[in-house]
Amino acid sequence: MAKVPPAVACLRSCGCSVSSKYRNDYYKYSMLVLTFFCYMSYHISRKPLSIVKGELHRNCSAIKPKEFNTLWHLNHVSVSDFVKQTNGSNGTWCDFAPFDKSNYKSLYGDLDYAFLISYALGMFFSGMIAERVSLRYFLSIGMILCCIFTAMFGFGYFFEIHSLTFYVFAQVLNGLAQTTGWPGVVACMGNWFGKNKRGLIMGIWNSHTSFGNIIGSVIASAFVGWAWGYSFVVPGIIIGFLGVVTFFTLVEHPEDVGIVCHEHSEAQYHRIPEHEVCIECTQSTSFQGGEIEGSKPPVVSASFGTHNQYHSIRNEDSNLNVAVDNCSVEDAAKGEAIGFIGALRIPGVIEFSLCLLFGKLVSYTFLFWLPFYIFNTSSLSTQNAGLLSTLFDVGGIFGGIGAGLLSDKLGGRAITCGLMLIIGAVMMFLFHVYGSVSATVNITLLIITGAFVNGPYALITTAVSADLGTHQVLQGNAKALSTVTAIIDGTGSIGAAIGPFLTGLILPTGWRNVFYMLIASNLLAVVLLLRLITKEFLEYFGNSAMKSPLSDPQGASLPKNEVQANFNINGTKASPET
């Protein structure tokens, strides 16, 4: 149990407490809102570079005299130098070194790669660290570090630093600091929200990514034509401020404020063979005795003081009893942090991790290159191109919510991801070919493409990660969620590093080949999910065909003379008594 945050403790000591009737919902949704703004700020601080790229290198020979005042402030160019440079038709006089050379696209790729590869490598360790320390400290310290390293890039403008090494180093440090975000917020959400309607709830919650990208783009665009250093400093201040708020207010677990979350105090059920019932004693639960009748599960209640006591569960229509001995709630609640190999053995982790590798490759290529693509393929200014690119993230909001809702209805995460990935591949092709037809067509295709590109990415990093992190094979171990989340997102982040880097290499051959690469990535992601898609189809149609109460996941009918119980906490297996 973690310490109560200072702000919460202060309010309680002043008598400002919520009534017990509404306390659970109050804390639960407060944490949802807090983690939403936390991770939104992470994405606000990631966005500026994609906007500023168009300003670091531009066609200076096209600069008009009326733009002189802005450019003088931007690069501290004197009047005499301005006249001298423009008369000489120098096409790079207004660019910011070292990005004023012809290899500037390659340098952009180096900056993206420095951030993303450090993010990908750091993510694998970040999840394991998050499981072993306080999430409140983990998140707040990480956010303050992100504040420092994001602003560090902007300081290069104010102090006129023209060393590529400085900017690469700032990107590496920021990438490592950014790894604190995702494992921390997902673990906190997993602690407060059970599996019921998790896809929809996390689909809505995951819109923080798109909102962060939109706000980050707007902030960066507001300063990019005046003093691009502020495009980094202002987002840095925002994430730093929210890091302080997190330190004072984040409640990691319901138990920290005396709440027993009912969604976590119920037994976990799954389909079982006929004539058997599997009863699992999970974290923070103990059997106090109950009856199994029809499709109604055993009565389970929280009892944290029970240890090595004898209980029984009786079939209503039979005299048979099941002895439940040595079922320790305390042992189950402790739970050891799972290792890297142990997390990989959870069914579905490898498939979804590799799928996300290609899904995130596509998503982050759009994140880092879309404003530059719009700027180079249209007559829009850097500022307007950045603002237009936010429509991709608007589509991502609807895509994330739609993916969560659809997966809850179908009961199949892999089916939903596969369907959206295929449609996303088609939409990317249409956007590239027909996006320049008119402004209306461009906006429409941009929103729809964003929905189907970001939808599967959002679903895998939220609901799927939470499902796998609380899989039944973990036997109630609550300390696996951060590691599973980090493995999935870390693997995806390798793709996030590869995508923008490949774009920088392929771009000299034309944007068409870049889009072919993105389409192929989406299709490969579908191939990697084929086994899980097939399994979900078989389970879906199998469940539909069954009329027996055994097909109801909420319970099972038992024959009068047979009961089987398995308890996986300490290896004790209870046998039926006759």
C-alpha positions as CSV (number, residue, x, y, z in Angstrom):
1,M,0.0,0.0,0.0
2,A,1.4,3.4,-1.1
3,K,1.3,6.6,0.9
4,V,-1.7,8.9,0.6
5,P,-0.7,11.9,-1.6
6,P,-0.1,15.1,0.3
7,A,-3.0,17.0,-1.2
8,V,-5.5,14.2,-0.5
9,A,-4.1,13.8,3.1
10,C,-4.4,17.6,3.6
11,L,-8.1,17.6,2.5
12,R,-8.9,14.7,4.7
13,S,-7.3,16.3,7.7
14,C,-9.4,19.4,7.1
15,G,-12.5,17.4,7.1
16,C,-13.1,17.8,3.3
17,S,-13.9,14.2,2.5
18,V,-16.4,12.6,0.1
19,S,-19.3,10.6,1.5
20,S,-18.7,6.8,1.4
21,K,-21.6,6.4,-1.1
22,Y,-19.8,8.4,-3.8
23,R,-16.2,8.0,-2.7
24,N,-15.3,5.1,-5.1
25,D,-16.6,6.9,-8.2
26,Y,-15.0,10.2,-7.1
27,Y,-11.5,8.8,-6.8
28,K,-11.9,6.5,-9.8
29,Y,-12.9,9.3,-12.2
30,S,-10.5,11.8,-10.6
31,M,-7.7,9.4,-11.4
32,L,-9.0,8.9,-15.0
33,V,-9.0,12.7,-15.5
34,L,-5.6,13.2,-13.9
35,T,-3.9,10.4,-15.9
36,F,-5.6,11.7,-19.0
37,F,-4.0,15.2,-18.6
38,C,-0.7,13.6,-17.5
39,Y,-0.2,11.6,-20.7
40,M,-1.7,14.4,-22.8
41,S,1.2,16.6,-21.6
42,Y,3.7,13.9,-22.7
43,H,2.4,14.1,-26.3
44,I,2.2,17.9,-26.1
45,S,6.0,17.9,-25.4
46,R,6.7,15.4,-28.3
47,K,5.0,17.4,-31.0
48,P,7.1,20.6,-31.5
49,L,9.9,19.2,-33.6
50,S,7.6,18.0,-36.3
51,I,6.3,21.6,-36.6
52,V,9.6,23.4,-36.3
53,K,11.3,21.2,-39.1
54,G,9.8,23.4,-41.7
55,E,11.3,26.5,-40.1
56,L,14.8,25.2,-39.5
57,H,15.3,24.9,-43.3
58,R,13.3,26.9,-45.8
59,N,13.7,28.6,-49.2
60,C,15.2,31.9,-48.0
61,S,15.4,33.3,-51.6
62,A,11.7,33.6,-51.5
63,I,11.6,35.8,-48.4
64,K,9.9,39.1,-49.0
65,P,11.0,42.4,-47.5
66,K,7.8,42.6,-45.4
67,E,8.8,39.5,-43.6
68,F,12.1,41.0,-42.5
69,N,11.1,42.0,-39.0
70,T,10.1,38.5,-38.1
71,L,13.2,37.0,-39.6
72,W,15.5,39.5,-38.0
73,H,14.1,38.5,-34.6
74,L,14.3,34.8,-35.6
75,N,17.9,34.7,-36.5
76,H,19.3,38.0,-35.3
77,V,20.2,39.1,-38.8
78,S,21.3,42.7,-39.2
79,V,19.8,45.0,-41.8
80,S,23.1,45.2,-43.8
81,D,23.4,41.4,-43.8
82,F,19.7,41.0,-44.9
83,V,20.3,43.3,-47.9
84,K,23.6,41.6,-48.7
85,Q,22.2,38.1,-48.5
86,T,19.0,38.7,-50.4
87,N,20.7,40.6,-53.2
88,G,23.0,37.7,-53.6
89,S,20.1,35.3,-53.8
90,N,21.5,33.1,-51.1
91,G,18.9,30.4,-50.6
92,T,20.0,29.4,-47.1
93,W,20.8,32.7,-45.3
94,C,17.7,32.5,-43.0
95,D,18.1,28.8,-42.1
96,F,19.3,27.7,-38.7
97,A,22.6,25.9,-38.7
98,P,23.4,23.0,-38.8
99,F,20.2,22.4,-40.7
100,D,21.1,24.9,-43.5
101,K,22.9,22.4,-45.6
102,S,21.5,20.2,-48.4
103,N,21.6,17.1,-46.1
104,Y,19.0,18.7,-43.7
105,K,16.5,15.9,-44.3
106,S,19.0,13.3,-43.1
107,L,19.7,15.4,-40.0
108,Y,16.0,15.5,-39.3
109,G,16.0,11.7,-39.5
110,D,18.9,11.6,-37.0
111,L,16.9,13.7,-34.5
112,D,13.9,11.5,-34.8
113,Y,16.0,8.4,-34.6
114,A,17.8,9.6,-31.5
115,F,14.6,10.2,-29.6
116,L,12.7,7.1,-30.7
117,I,15.5,4.5,-30.3
118,S,16.3,5.8,-26.8
119,Y,12.5,5.7,-26.1
120,A,12.2,2.1,-27.4
121,L,15.2,0.8,-25.4
122,G,14.3,2.7,-22.3
123,M,10.7,1.4,-22.4
124,F,11.8,-2.2,-21.7
125,F,13.4,-1.2,-18.4
126,S,10.9,1.4,-17.5
127,G,8.0,-1.0,-17.0
128,M,10.1,-3.2,-14.6
129,I,11.1,-0.1,-12.6
130,A,7.5,1.1,-12.4
131,E,6.5,-2.2,-10.8
132,R,9.0,-1.8,-8.0
133,V,8.6,1.8,-7.1
134,S,5.8,4.2,-6.2
135,L,3.9,5.2,-9.4
136,R,3.4,8.7,-8.0
137,Y,7.1,9.3,-7.7
138,F,7.8,7.5,-10.9
139,L,5.4,9.6,-13.0
140,S,6.1,13.0,-11.3
141,I,9.9,12.7,-11.5
142,G,9.6,11.5,-15.1
143,M,7.4,14.5,-16.1
144,I,9.7,17.0,-14.5
145,L,12.7,15.5,-16.4
146,C,10.6,15.7,-19.6
147,C,10.1,19.4,-18.8
148,I,13.9,20.0,-18.5
149,F,14.9,18.1,-21.7
150,T,12.1,19.4,-23.9
151,A,13.0,23.0,-22.9
152,M,16.7,22.1,-23.5
153,F,16.1,21.8,-27.2
154,G,14.4,25.2,-27.3
155,F,17.3,26.8,-25.4
156,G,19.5,26.0,-28.4
157,Y,17.6,28.8,-30.2
158,F,18.0,31.4,-27.5
159,F,21.7,30.6,-26.8
160,E,22.4,30.2,-30.6
161,I,23.8,26.7,-30.3
162,H,24.5,25.2,-33.7
163,S,26.0,21.9,-32.8
164,L,24.1,18.8,-34.0
165,T,25.5,16.8,-31.1
166,F,23.7,19.1,-28.6
167,Y,20.3,18.5,-30.3
168,V,20.8,14.8,-30.6
169,F,21.8,14.6,-26.9
170,A,18.7,16.5,-26.0
171,Q,16.6,14.1,-28.0
172,V,18.2,11.1,-26.4
173,L,17.6,12.4,-22.8
174,N,14.0,13.4,-23.6
175,G,13.3,9.9,-25.2
176,L,14.5,8.2,-22.0
177,A,12.4,10.5,-19.8
178,Q,9.3,10.0,-21.9
179,T,9.4,6.2,-21.1
180,T,8.1,7.0,-17.6
181,G,4.7,8.0,-19.0
182,W,2.9,5.0,-20.5
183,P,3.7,2.2,-18.0
184,G,2.8,4.6,-15.2
185,V,-0.6,5.8,-16.4
186,V,-1.7,2.4,-17.7
187,A,-0.8,0.7,-14.5
188,C,-2.7,3.3,-12.5
189,M,-5.8,2.9,-14.8
190,G,-5.6,-0.9,-14.5
191,N,-5.6,-0.5,-10.7
192,W,-8.8,1.5,-10.8
193,F,-10.8,0.0,-13.7
194,G,-11.7,-3.6,-14.1
195,K,-12.2,-5.5,-17.4
196,N,-15.9,-4.6,-17.8
197,K,-16.2,-2.2,-20.7
198,R,-12.5,-1.6,-20.6
199,G,-12.3,-1.2,-24.4
200,L,-14.7,1.7,-24.4
201,I,-13.4,3.4,-21.3
202,M,-9.8,3.2,-22.4
203,G,-10.7,4.1,-26.0
204,I,-12.2,7.4,-24.7
205,W,-9.3,7.8,-22.2
206,N,-6.7,7.1,-24.9
207,S,-7.8,10.2,-26.8
208,H,-5.3,12.0,-24.6
209,T,-2.7,11.0,-27.3
210,S,-4.6,12.9,-30.1
211,F,-5.6,15.8,-27.9
212,G,-1.9,16.1,-26.9
213,N,-0.8,16.1,-30.5
214,I,-3.4,18.7,-31.4
215,I,-2.6,21.1,-28.5
216,G,1.2,20.5,-29.1
217,S,0.8,21.4,-32.8
218,V,-1.2,24.5,-32.0
219,I,1.3,25.8,-29.4
220,A,4.3,25.0,-31.6
221,S,2.6,26.7,-34.6
222,A,1.9,29.8,-32.6
223,F,5.6,30.4,-31.9
224,V,7.3,28.8,-34.9
225,G,7.3,31.9,-37.2
226,W,8.4,34.2,-34.4
227,A,10.8,32.5,-32.1
228,W,10.7,28.7,-32.5
229,G,12.5,28.1,-29.2
230,Y,9.3,28.9,-27.4
231,S,7.7,26.0,-29.3
232,F,9.7,23.7,-27.0
233,V,9.9,25.8,-23.8
234,V,6.1,26.3,-23.4
235,P,5.2,22.6,-23.8
236,G,8.1,21.9,-21.3
237,I,6.5,24.2,-18.7
238,I,3.1,22.5,-19.2
239,I,4.4,18.9,-18.5
240,G,6.5,20.2,-15.6
241,F,3.5,21.8,-14.0
242,L,1.4,18.7,-14.4
243,G,4.2,16.6,-12.9
244,V,4.0,18.7,-9.7
245,V,0.2,18.2,-9.7
246,T,0.7,14.5,-10.1
247,F,3.0,14.3,-7.1
248,F,0.5,16.0,-4.8
249,T,-2.7,14.2,-6.0
250,L,-2.1,10.8,-7.7
251,V,-3.7,7.9,-5.8
252,E,-2.1,4.7,-7.0
253,H,-4.5,2.1,-5.6
254,P,-8.1,2.1,-4.3
255,E,-6.8,0.5,-1.1
256,D,-4.6,3.5,-0.4
257,V,-7.7,5.5,0.4
258,G,-9.6,2.7,2.0
259,I,-11.7,1.6,-1.0
260,V,-12.3,-2.1,-1.9
261,C,-12.8,-2.1,-5.6
262,H,-15.5,-4.6,-6.3
263,E,-14.3,-5.2,-9.8
264,H,-11.1,-6.6,-8.3
265,S,-12.8,-8.6,-5.6
266,E,-14.7,-10.9,-7.8
267,A,-13.4,-14.3,-9.0
268,Q,-12.2,-14.6,-12.5
269,Y,-14.2,-17.0,-14.7
270,H,-13.6,-18.6,-18.1
271,R,-15.1,-21.4,-20.2
272,I,-14.7,-24.8,-18.6
273,P,-15.3,-28.4,-19.8
274,E,-18.6,-29.9,-18.9
275,H,-18.9,-31.5,-15.4
276,E,-16.2,-29.2,-14.0
277,V,-16.0,-25.8,-12.4
278,C,-12.7,-24.0,-11.8
279,I,-12.7,-21.6,-8.9
280,E,-9.7,-19.3,-8.7
281,C,-8.8,-17.4,-5.6
282,T,-7.4,-14.1,-6.9
283,Q,-5.8,-11.0,-5.4
284,S,-7.6,-9.4,-2.5
285,T,-10.3,-12.1,-2.3
286,S,-11.1,-15.0,0.0
287,F,-14.0,-17.5,0.0
288,Q,-16.3,-17.0,3.0
289,G,-18.6,-19.9,2.0
290,G,-21.3,-19.7,-0.6
291,E,-23.6,-21.7,-2.9
292,I,-23.3,-22.5,-6.6
293,E,-26.7,-22.5,-8.2
294,G,-27.6,-22.5,-11.9
295,S,-25.6,-19.8,-13.7
296,K,-24.8,-17.9,-10.5
297,P,-21.1,-18.0,-9.3
298,P,-20.0,-18.6,-5.8
299,V,-20.4,-15.7,-3.3
300,V,-17.0,-14.0,-2.9
301,S,-16.2,-11.2,-0.5
302,A,-13.1,-9.3,0.5
303,S,-11.5,-10.4,3.7
304,F,-7.9,-9.2,4.2
305,G,-7.5,-10.8,7.6
306,T,-8.3,-14.4,6.6
307,H,-5.3,-16.8,6.6
308,N,-5.2,-20.6,6.4
309,Q,-8.8,-21.0,7.4
310,Y,-11.2,-23.8,6.4
311,H,-14.1,-22.9,4.2
312,S,-16.4,-24.9,1.9
313,I,-18.6,-24.3,-1.2
314,R,-21.6,-26.5,-1.6
315,N,-23.5,-27.4,-4.7
316,E,-27.1,-26.5,-4.0
317,D,-28.5,-29.7,-5.5
318,S,-25.9,-32.0,-3.9
319,N,-24.5,-32.9,-0.6
320,L,-21.0,-32.7,-2.0
321,N,-18.7,-30.1,-0.4
322,V,-15.4,-28.7,-1.7
323,A,-12.8,-28.2,1.0
324,V,-10.9,-24.9,0.6
325,D,-7.8,-24.9,2.8
326,N,-4.7,-22.8,3.0
327,C,-6.1,-20.1,0.7
328,S,-4.2,-17.1,1.9
329,V,-5.4,-13.7,0.8
330,E,-2.3,-12.0,2.1
331,D,0.0,-14.3,0.0
332,A,-2.1,-13.5,-3.1
333,A,-2.1,-9.8,-2.5
334,K,1.6,-9.5,-2.2
335,G,2.4,-10.9,-5.6
336,E,6.0,-10.9,-6.9
337,A,6.9,-8.6,-9.8
338,I,6.9,-10.6,-13.0
339,G,10.1,-11.0,-15.0
340,F,10.6,-10.2,-18.7
341,I,10.5,-13.8,-19.9
342,G,7.5,-14.5,-17.7
343,A,5.6,-11.7,-19.3
344,L,6.5,-12.9,-22.8
345,R,4.9,-16.3,-22.0
346,I,1.5,-14.7,-21.5
347,P,-0.6,-15.8,-24.5
348,G,-1.0,-13.0,-27.0
349,V,1.8,-10.7,-25.8
350,I,4.3,-11.6,-28.6
351,E,1.7,-11.3,-31.4
352,F,0.3,-8.0,-30.2
353,S,3.8,-6.6,-29.5
354,L,5.0,-7.4,-33.1
355,C,1.7,-6.1,-34.5
356,L,2.2,-2.8,-32.6
357,L,5.8,-2.6,-34.0
358,F,4.3,-2.1,-37.5
359,G,1.3,-0.1,-36.3
360,K,3.4,2.4,-34.4
361,L,5.8,2.6,-37.3
362,V,3.0,4.0,-39.4
363,S,1.5,6.2,-36.6
364,Y,4.8,7.8,-35.6
365,T,5.8,8.4,-39.3
366,F,2.6,10.5,-39.5
367,L,3.4,12.1,-36.2
368,F,6.9,13.3,-37.2
369,W,6.5,13.8,-40.9
370,L,2.9,14.8,-41.7
371,P,3.3,18.6,-41.2
372,F,6.4,18.5,-43.4
373,Y,4.6,16.4,-46.0
374,I,1.7,19.0,-46.1
375,F,4.2,21.9,-46.2
376,N,6.1,20.4,-49.2
377,T,3.1,19.2,-51.2
378,S,1.0,22.3,-50.9
379,S,1.3,26.1,-50.9
380,L,0.5,26.4,-47.1
381,S,2.9,28.1,-44.7
382,T,4.7,26.2,-42.0
383,Q,2.2,27.4,-39.4
384,N,-0.9,26.5,-41.5
385,A,0.6,23.1,-42.4
386,G,1.0,22.3,-38.7
387,L,-2.5,23.3,-38.0
388,L,-4.0,21.3,-40.8
389,S,-2.0,18.2,-39.6
390,T,-4.1,18.3,-36.4
391,L,-7.0,16.9,-38.3
392,F,-5.2,13.5,-38.5
393,D,-5.3,13.5,-34.7
394,V,-9.0,14.5,-34.6
395,G,-9.7,11.4,-36.6
396,G,-7.5,9.5,-34.2
397,I,-9.8,10.5,-31.3
398,F,-12.8,8.9,-33.1
399,G,-10.8,5.9,-34.1
400,G,-9.6,5.1,-30.6
401,I,-13.1,5.4,-29.2
402,G,-14.6,3.4,-32.1
403,A,-12.0,0.6,-31.8
404,G,-12.7,0.3,-28.0
405,L,-16.5,0.2,-28.5
406,L,-16.3,-2.3,-31.4
407,S,-13.9,-4.6,-29.5
408,D,-16.2,-4.6,-26.5
409,K,-19.2,-5.5,-28.7
410,L,-17.4,-8.2,-30.7
411,G,-15.5,-9.5,-27.7
412,G,-12.4,-9.7,-30.0
413,R,-9.5,-7.3,-29.8
414,A,-7.5,-9.0,-32.6
415,I,-10.5,-9.0,-35.0
416,T,-11.1,-5.3,-34.4
417,C,-7.4,-4.5,-34.9
418,G,-7.1,-6.6,-38.1
419,L,-10.2,-5.0,-39.7
420,M,-9.1,-1.4,-38.9
421,L,-5.5,-2.1,-40.2
422,I,-6.8,-3.3,-43.6
423,I,-9.1,-0.3,-43.9
424,G,-6.3,2.0,-42.8
425,A,-4.0,0.7,-45.6
426,V,-6.7,1.5,-48.2
427,M,-7.2,5.0,-46.7
428,M,-3.5,5.8,-46.8
429,F,-3.4,5.0,-50.5
430,L,-6.5,7.2,-51.1
431,F,-5.1,10.1,-49.1
432,H,-1.8,10.1,-51.1
433,V,-3.5,9.8,-54.5
434,Y,-6.6,12.0,-54.0
435,G,-5.6,14.3,-51.1
436,S,-4.6,17.1,-53.4
437,V,-7.8,17.2,-55.4
438,S,-9.4,19.8,-53.2
439,A,-9.3,21.1,-49.6
440,T,-12.6,19.3,-48.8
441,V,-11.3,16.0,-50.0
442,N,-8.0,16.5,-48.2
443,I,-9.6,17.3,-44.9
444,T,-12.1,14.3,-45.2
445,L,-9.4,11.8,-46.1
446,L,-7.1,13.1,-43.4
447,I,-9.6,12.6,-40.7
448,I,-10.7,9.1,-41.9
449,T,-7.1,8.0,-42.3
450,G,-6.2,9.2,-38.8
451,A,-9.1,7.2,-37.4
452,F,-8.0,3.9,-39.0
453,V,-4.3,4.4,-38.4
454,N,-4.5,5.4,-34.8
455,G,-7.5,3.2,-33.9
456,P,-5.6,-0.2,-33.7
457,Y,-2.6,1.6,-32.1
458,A,-4.8,3.0,-29.4
459,L,-6.6,-0.3,-28.7
460,I,-3.4,-2.3,-28.4
461,T,-1.7,0.1,-26.1
462,T,-4.7,0.4,-23.7
463,A,-7.3,-2.3,-23.5
464,V,-5.2,-5.1,-25.0
465,S,-2.2,-4.2,-22.7
466,A,-4.5,-4.1,-19.7
467,D,-6.2,-7.4,-20.6
468,L,-2.9,-9.2,-21.0
469,G,-1.4,-7.6,-17.9
470,T,-4.3,-9.1,-15.9
471,H,-4.5,-12.4,-17.8
472,Q,-5.8,-15.4,-15.8
473,V,-2.5,-17.2,-16.1
474,L,-1.0,-14.6,-13.8
475,Q,-3.1,-16.1,-11.0
476,G,-4.1,-12.7,-9.6
477,N,-0.6,-11.2,-9.6
478,A,-1.3,-7.5,-9.9
479,K,2.4,-6.6,-10.5
480,A,2.6,-7.7,-14.1
481,L,0.7,-4.9,-15.8
482,S,3.5,-2.4,-16.0
483,T,5.9,-5.0,-17.4
484,V,3.4,-6.3,-20.0
485,T,2.6,-2.7,-21.0
486,A,6.2,-1.8,-21.3
487,I,7.0,-4.9,-23.5
488,I,4.2,-4.2,-25.9
489,D,4.8,-0.4,-26.1
490,G,8.6,-0.9,-26.1
491,T,8.4,-3.3,-29.1
492,G,6.0,-0.9,-30.8
493,S,8.5,1.9,-30.1
494,I,11.1,0.1,-32.1
495,G,8.8,0.5,-35.1
496,A,8.3,4.1,-34.1
497,A,12.0,4.6,-34.4
498,I,12.3,2.7,-37.7
499,G,9.4,4.5,-39.4
500,P,10.6,8.1,-39.4
501,F,14.2,6.9,-40.0
502,L,13.1,4.9,-43.1
503,T,11.1,7.9,-44.3
504,G,14.2,10.0,-44.2
505,L,16.0,7.4,-46.3
506,I,13.2,6.8,-48.8
507,L,12.0,10.4,-49.2
508,P,14.6,11.3,-51.9
509,T,12.9,8.7,-54.1
510,G,9.5,10.4,-53.7
511,W,6.6,10.5,-51.3
512,R,4.9,7.7,-53.2
513,N,7.4,5.1,-52.0
514,V,7.0,6.4,-48.5
515,F,3.3,5.6,-48.6
516,Y,3.9,2.2,-50.1
517,M,6.2,1.5,-47.1
518,L,3.4,2.5,-44.7
519,I,0.8,0.4,-46.5
520,A,3.0,-2.6,-46.5
521,S,3.6,-2.1,-42.7
522,N,-0.1,-2.2,-42.0
523,L,-0.6,-5.4,-44.0
524,L,2.3,-7.1,-42.2
525,A,0.7,-6.1,-38.9
526,V,-2.5,-8.0,-40.0
527,V,-0.5,-11.1,-40.9
528,L,1.1,-11.2,-37.5
529,L,-2.4,-11.2,-35.9
530,L,-3.8,-14.0,-38.1
531,R,-3.5,-16.7,-35.4
532,L,-5.3,-14.6,-32.8
533,I,-7.9,-13.5,-35.3
534,T,-8.6,-17.1,-36.3
535,K,-8.9,-18.1,-32.6
536,E,-11.3,-15.3,-31.8
537,F,-13.5,-16.2,-34.8
538,L,-13.7,-19.8,-33.7
539,E,-14.5,-18.8,-30.1
540,Y,-17.1,-16.3,-31.3
541,F,-19.0,-18.7,-33.5
542,G,-18.5,-21.5,-31.0
543,N,-20.1,-19.4,-28.3
544,S,-23.0,-18.4,-30.6
545,A,-23.7,-22.0,-31.4
546,M,-23.9,-23.2,-27.8
547,K,-27.3,-22.9,-26.0
548,S,-26.1,-24.4,-22.8
549,P,-25.6,-22.2,-19.7
550,L,-22.0,-23.2,-19.9
551,S,-21.6,-20.7,-22.7
552,D,-22.4,-17.9,-20.2
553,P,-19.1,-16.4,-18.9
554,Q,-20.8,-15.2,-15.8
555,G,-21.3,-18.7,-14.4
556,A,-21.9,-22.4,-15.0
557,S,-24.4,-25.1,-14.2
558,L,-22.9,-28.0,-12.2
559,P,-24.0,-31.6,-12.3
560,K,-25.3,-32.8,-9.0
561,N,-22.5,-35.2,-8.2
562,E,-19.4,-33.5,-9.5
563,V,-17.4,-30.4,-8.6
564,Q,-13.7,-29.6,-9.2
565,A,-11.9,-26.7,-7.7
566,N,-8.4,-25.4,-8.4
567,F,-6.5,-22.9,-6.3
568,N,-3.4,-21.6,-7.8
569,I,-2.0,-19.3,-5.2
570,N,0.1,-21.6,-3.2
571,G,-0.2,-24.9,-5.1
572,T,-2.9,-26.3,-2.9
573,K,-5.6,-28.2,-4.8
574,A,-8.8,-29.0,-2.9
575,S,-10.6,-32.3,-3.5
576,P,-14.3,-33.0,-3.4
577,E,-15.5,-34.5,-0.1
578,T,-17.9,-37.4,-0.1
